[in-house]
Amino acid sequence: MHETGFCSDDEKRLANMGVLIDTDEQGEITRAELCGPKICDQNLVNLGGLNGIPVVQIGNTSLSKHGKECLKRLLPSSIVEDLDVT
């Protein structure tokens, strides 16, 4: 996984928040990993641009349970996996 060289302002903001991505051979994003304290309930609005990425994983974030539920509703086209669930 790597931090992407996003070009739009929204994508740069996501990269600065610590969003890590995987891409396929064609450069299409196949997975995004959200981790770190900058991923929090107050920043959910900035994560809407992730909709459509096949898999979005969240782990070790500052998201509350309610925030995680909101994120899943914000990304209806993505599979949101909570890596913190045991």
LINGI-V126155 format. One record per backbone hydrogen bond with DSSP energy under -0.5 kcal/mol. CO is the residue of the C=O (numbers start at 0). NH is the residue of the N-H. E is the energy in kcal/mol with one decimal. If there is no record, write none. Layout:
BEGIN
co = [CO	CO]
nh = [NH	NH]
e = [E	E]
END
This chain:
BEGIN
co = [1	3	7	8	9	10	11	12	13	13	14	17	17	18	19	20	21	21	23	27	28	29	30	31	31	32	32	33	35	35	37	38	39	40	42	43	44	46	47	49	53	54	55	56	57	57	58	59	61	63	64	65	66	67	68	69	70	72	74	77	78	78	79	80	80	81]
nh = [20	5	11	12	13	14	15	16	17	18	17	19	34	3	32	1	29	30	26	23	53	54	21	33	56	19	34	58	38	61	39	61	42	43	45	46	47	49	50	52	78	31	80	33	82	83	35	35	40	67	68	69	70	71	72	73	74	75	77	79	55	80	81	57	82	84]
e = [-2.7	-1.0	-2.5	-2.2	-2.1	-2.3	-2.3	-1.1	-0.6	-1.7	-1.2	-0.6	-0.6	-0.5	-3.5	-1.9	-2.6	-1.4	-1.8	-2.2	-0.5	-0.9	-2.5	-0.5	-3.2	-2.5	-0.6	-2.2	-1.4	-0.7	-1.2	-2.4	-1.5	-1.4	-1.3	-2.0	-0.8	-1.9	-1.6	-2.3	-2.6	-2.3	-2.7	-3.6	-3.2	-0.6	-0.5	-1.9	-0.6	-2.4	-2.0	-2.4	-2.4	-1.9	-1.7	-2.2	-1.4	-0.5	-1.7	-0.7	-3.0	-0.6	-0.5	-2.9	-0.8	-1.0]
END
